[in-house]
Amino acid sequence: MNEYVFEMQLVAAVRVHAVDENVALKVVSSVLGSPGTEEIRIVNEKNAALGSNALVTEVDFSVGNSPKLLKAGNRKSRLRR
């Protein structure tokens, strides 16, 4: 099998309940890590069951910019894509 590497942009909206914005901001990056071997294994099993003859071997994420606050309490900013 051949190996192919793709790069794509990812937009994530992370909802956090915290006492204030600073505390919430500190935990945002913790959920944006690359999937582990177990998550990749599950995806590969699902793809195989659907008949896809492809195997995901690695996924790396990098955060390219600082988190942007979209909503605070009852205030809500518009999500831009």
Buried (B, 14 or more C-beta within 10 A) or exposed (E): EEEEEEEEEEEEEBEEEEEEEEEBBEEBEEEEEEBEEEEBEEBBEEBEEEEEEEEEEEEEEEEEEEBEEBEEEEEEEEEEE
